Amino acid sequence: MAHDGFLRVSQCEAALADATLDLPFRSALKIAPAQARADVLGIAYASLTQHGATKAIEARALSSGAFAYATCVTTHDAVALDAEPADRAPLYADAWLTLNASGAIAAAARVGGVSLHRIDPTAMIEMLLRAGVDRDERICIIGGEAGEIAAIAARFKLNNVHWRPLSSFGHRKSARVDAAAQHVAKTRARLSIIDAAEGEGERIARAAMLRGDAIGVGVCAAGVLRTLVERPGFRVRIGAALRNARQGVRLTPAWFYWLCARWADWTASSSARMARWAASSSR
């Protein structure tokens, strides 16, 4: 059974990717076409569970095809998209996988009659590094600090990490994005982890994709490197649940009113969603 750095092929058959795998034994496996998307508050999310998203990323990385990226959208990202649609919309429209990392957005979708899973980026990347990656596989990491990268490499027994902090690419944002994208392309890693806030991770990944010479898949998840270090093992899931609960309790009035207004507009834009909301309200 071929391993080739990532999980064996039989474990990737149900994953989504738009590529044919180039395997060492010269056979090929056609990956299933992309699944349906759920349009919630102006963002088209992939209709995948956390397990399905993880397997999809494994399969895409295994293909060694043209670079694509997955992004994990938080409530803060959704608010920023609403405020800066021209700047932010292309980051999600061009993503190969757009995943929901917000419990509040998942709840709004559920009330509107749309099934949208919440993905825990830390647990997803932990699963990728623990079960999906061979210790000698080349891994590209952008962001974080030296101590965090050393701890992650030791914890997951990674021997071939190519890391650069964001500060090493300069201080001017546009130049930093281009330099980081060039690093992704030159590393030739099949899995890249990009930890940068305020949409900068997605800008780097999108720039790497548009270059045309990068391979593999990039996962954009702000703050994930710190949480991988702070909450090893099963504590990752407990910590994520606590963070999600705090997010719900500590929503600022501006965020709360924004979410209510956007939900009302989104629900009213569809007669089917309005009917489901009316039916649930009359019970």
PAMI-305274 format. One record per residue (C-alpha): residue number from 0; x, y, z. Coordinates in nm, 3 decimals. Each point is the difference from the previous one (the first is absolute). Last residue first. Layout:
nr X Y Z
NUM X Y Z;
...
This chain:
nr X Y Z
282 -4.415 2.649 1.712;
281 -0.072 0.314 -0.201;
280 0.364 0.114 -0.009;
279 0.123 -0.326 -0.160;
278 -0.257 0.026 -0.281;
277 0.080 0.367 -0.062;
276 0.375 -0.074 -0.014;
275 -0.055 -0.288 -0.244;
274 -0.224 0.215 -0.220;
273 0.250 0.288 0.003;
272 0.279 -0.239 -0.097;
271 -0.206 -0.128 -0.294;
270 -0.094 0.356 -0.105;
269 0.368 0.092 -0.012;
268 0.135 0.355 0.032;
267 -0.186 0.047 0.330;
266 0.231 -0.249 0.174;
265 0.317 0.171 -0.121;
264 -0.128 0.347 0.093;
263 -0.110 -0.116 0.345;
262 0.329 -0.186 0.054;
261 0.201 0.305 -0.106;
260 -0.191 0.225 0.239;
259 0.023 -0.243 0.293;
258 0.372 -0.065 -0.063;
257 0.077 0.371 -0.023;
256 -0.198 0.071 0.316;
255 0.196 -0.262 0.193;
254 0.333 0.107 -0.144;
253 -0.059 0.363 0.093;
252 -0.135 -0.095 0.344;
251 0.324 -0.190 0.074;
250 -0.020 -0.377 0.006;
249 0.139 -0.115 0.335;
248 -0.231 -0.290 0.077;
247 0.005 -0.161 -0.345;
246 0.376 0.043 -0.040;
245 0.055 -0.136 0.351;
244 -0.191 -0.316 -0.097;
243 0.210 -0.041 -0.316;
242 0.321 0.047 0.196;
241 -0.113 -0.262 0.251;
240 -0.082 -0.249 -0.276;
239 0.338 0.062 -0.165;
238 0.179 -0.057 0.331;
237 -0.181 -0.330 0.054;
236 0.082 -0.114 -0.354;
235 0.368 0.089 0.032;
234 0.008 -0.160 0.347;
233 -0.034 -0.338 -0.172;
232 0.363 0.009 -0.099;
231 0.209 0.310 0.060;
230 -0.154 0.337 0.090;
229 0.256 0.281 0.014;
228 0.221 -0.104 -0.292;
227 -0.275 -0.069 -0.252;
226 -0.182 0.308 0.132;
225 0.295 0.224 -0.086;
224 0.033 -0.143 -0.350;
223 -0.372 0.040 -0.071;
222 -0.014 0.373 0.061;
221 -0.135 0.087 -0.345;
220 -0.093 -0.300 -0.215;
219 0.083 -0.012 -0.371;
218 0.067 -0.354 -0.124;
217 0.210 -0.020 -0.316;
216 -0.022 -0.286 -0.246;
215 0.256 -0.152 -0.233;
214 0.202 0.168 -0.273;
213 0.128 0.349 -0.082;
212 0.098 0.110 -0.353;
211 -0.322 0.169 -0.114;
210 0.067 0.333 0.168;
209 -0.376 0.043 0.052;
208 -0.008 -0.279 0.260;
207 0.286 0.152 0.199;
206 -0.175 0.339 -0.008;
205 -0.320 -0.165 0.124;
204 0.189 -0.168 0.285;
203 0.169 0.324 0.104;
202 -0.326 0.195 -0.017;
201 -0.175 -0.275 0.196;
200 0.260 0.022 0.276;
199 -0.024 0.379 0.000;
198 -0.376 -0.009 0.062;
197 0.026 0.189 0.328;
196 0.216 -0.267 0.165;
195 0.289 -0.216 -0.119;
194 0.075 -0.369 0.063;
193 0.067 -0.171 -0.332;
192 0.047 -0.377 0.008;
191 0.135 -0.146 -0.325;
190 -0.036 -0.364 -0.107;
189 0.137 -0.141 -0.327;
188 0.322 0.193 0.048;
187 0.178 0.142 -0.303;
186 0.192 0.244 0.225;
185 0.050 0.238 -0.292;
184 -0.374 0.056 -0.053;
183 -0.079 0.059 0.367;
182 0.300 0.234 0.030;
181 -0.119 0.195 -0.305;
180 -0.338 0.043 0.166;
179 0.175 0.137 0.311;
178 0.191 0.250 -0.212;
177 -0.315 0.114 -0.182;
176 -0.195 0.042 0.325;
175 0.287 0.188 0.165;
174 0.032 0.236 -0.296;
173 -0.369 0.088 0.024;
172 0.011 0.041 0.378;
171 0.314 0.215 0.033;
170 0.181 -0.129 0.308;
169 0.235 -0.259 -0.146;
168 -0.015 -0.373 -0.076;
167 0.188 -0.102 0.315;
166 -0.273 0.156 0.217;
165 -0.246 -0.268 -0.112;
164 0.214 -0.270 0.158;
163 0.150 -0.258 -0.239;
162 -0.008 -0.375 0.040;
161 0.105 -0.294 -0.218;
160 -0.063 -0.311 0.211;
159 0.169 -0.325 -0.105;
158 0.041 -0.223 0.304;
157 -0.348 0.007 0.151;
156 -0.039 -0.211 0.315;
155 -0.353 0.131 0.076;
154 0.092 0.136 0.343;
153 0.357 0.090 -0.090;
152 -0.097 0.192 -0.315;
151 -0.280 0.175 0.190;
150 0.232 0.102 0.286;
149 0.266 0.128 -0.241;
148 -0.262 0.195 -0.194;
147 -0.135 0.159 0.318;
146 0.347 0.097 0.122;
145 0.087 0.159 -0.333;
144 -0.313 0.214 -0.008;
143 -0.320 -0.017 -0.203;
142 -0.049 0.076 -0.366;
141 0.061 -0.197 -0.320;
140 0.046 -0.377 0.011;
139 0.103 -0.218 -0.295;
138 0.016 -0.376 0.062;
137 0.228 -0.243 -0.187;
136 -0.094 -0.358 0.092;
135 0.264 -0.176 0.211;
134 -0.231 -0.065 0.297;
133 -0.273 -0.133 -0.229;
132 -0.314 0.212 0.003;
131 -0.364 -0.106 0.030;
130 -0.034 -0.142 0.349;
129 0.160 0.248 0.241;
128 0.059 0.301 -0.222;
127 -0.336 -0.015 -0.175;
126 -0.186 -0.085 0.321;
125 0.161 0.296 0.179;
124 -0.091 0.217 -0.296;
123 -0.366 -0.094 0.038;
122 0.004 0.031 0.380;
121 0.143 0.352 -0.027;
120 -0.234 0.105 -0.282;
119 -0.317 -0.104 0.190;
118 -0.263 -0.014 -0.276;
117 -0.360 0.103 0.065;
116 -0.246 -0.187 -0.218;
115 -0.262 0.177 -0.209;
114 -0.349 -0.140 -0.051;
113 -0.228 0.275 -0.131;
112 -0.349 0.054 0.140;
111 0.043 0.369 0.080;
110 0.024 -0.077 0.372;
109 0.277 -0.249 -0.082;
108 0.189 0.255 -0.207;
107 -0.005 0.251 0.285;
106 0.125 -0.269 0.239;
105 0.287 -0.095 -0.235;
104 0.090 0.369 -0.028;
103 0.013 0.034 0.379;
102 0.204 -0.320 0.039;
101 0.265 0.139 -0.230;
100 0.272 -0.200 -0.180;
99 -0.190 -0.041 -0.329;
98 0.204 -0.145 -0.284;
97 0.070 0.142 -0.346;
96 0.175 -0.267 -0.206;
95 0.165 0.069 -0.339;
94 0.015 0.369 0.081;
93 -0.051 0.242 -0.290;
92 -0.337 0.134 0.121;
91 0.129 0.022 0.357;
90 0.297 0.229 -0.062;
89 -0.184 0.171 -0.287;
88 -0.265 0.130 0.246;
87 0.245 0.168 0.239;
86 0.118 0.313 -0.181;
85 -0.317 0.093 -0.188;
84 -0.221 -0.107 0.289;
83 0.172 0.215 0.265;
82 -0.250 0.054 0.285;
81 -0.206 -0.317 -0.061;
80 0.320 -0.199 -0.058;
79 0.143 0.136 0.327;
78 -0.311 -0.117 0.189;
77 0.032 -0.346 -0.157;
76 0.370 -0.015 0.093;
75 -0.077 0.094 0.361;
74 -0.265 -0.273 0.014;
73 0.269 -0.248 -0.104;
72 0.066 -0.147 -0.346;
71 0.247 -0.291 -0.035;
70 0.165 0.018 -0.342;
69 0.113 -0.282 -0.227;
68 0.251 0.059 -0.275;
67 0.098 -0.127 -0.343;
66 0.340 -0.060 -0.156;
65 0.018 -0.199 -0.323;
64 0.025 -0.375 0.049;
63 0.203 -0.207 0.244;
62 -0.301 -0.237 0.014;
61 0.079 -0.096 0.358;
60 -0.066 0.356 0.114;
59 -0.347 -0.004 -0.155;
58 -0.076 -0.337 0.158;
57 0.112 0.110 0.346;
56 -0.197 0.326 -0.031;
55 -0.315 -0.191 -0.092;
54 0.051 -0.244 0.287;
53 0.020 0.287 0.248;
52 -0.310 0.168 -0.147;
51 -0.197 -0.325 0.022;
50 0.097 -0.056 0.363;
49 -0.094 0.359 0.088;
48 -0.333 -0.044 -0.175;
47 -0.035 0.137 -0.349;
46 -0.249 0.223 -0.181;
45 0.266 0.237 -0.134;
44 -0.092 0.357 0.087;
43 -0.125 0.260 -0.249;
42 0.025 0.334 0.181;
41 -0.265 0.277 -0.022;
40 -0.169 -0.059 0.334;
39 -0.021 -0.377 -0.056;
38 0.023 -0.170 -0.339;
37 0.045 -0.373 0.064;
36 0.210 -0.181 -0.259;
35 -0.056 -0.334 -0.166;
34 0.281 -0.252 -0.040;
33 0.301 0.027 -0.229;
32 0.051 -0.290 -0.237;
31 0.123 -0.339 0.132;
30 0.371 -0.069 -0.040;
29 0.108 -0.213 -0.296;
28 0.260 -0.252 0.112;
27 0.299 -0.077 -0.217;
26 0.249 -0.284 -0.034;
25 0.366 0.063 -0.074;
24 0.137 -0.181 0.310;
23 0.136 0.327 0.140;
22 -0.341 0.172 -0.017;
21 -0.095 0.305 -0.206;
20 -0.345 0.071 0.142;
19 -0.259 0.140 -0.237;
18 -0.117 0.347 0.103;
17 -0.306 0.208 0.079;
16 -0.021 -0.091 0.366;
15 -0.264 -0.141 0.234;
14 0.054 -0.279 0.247;
13 -0.179 -0.335 -0.015;
12 0.299 -0.189 -0.140;
11 0.248 0.148 0.247;
10 0.032 -0.287 0.248;
9 0.063 -0.253 -0.277;
8 0.285 0.217 -0.129;
7 0.221 -0.038 0.306;
6 0.037 0.302 0.225;
5 0.274 0.242 -0.096;
4 0.372 -0.040 -0.061;
3 -0.020 -0.235 -0.295;
2 -0.195 -0.273 0.184;
1 -0.060 -0.253 -0.274;
0 -0.154 -0.332 0.105;
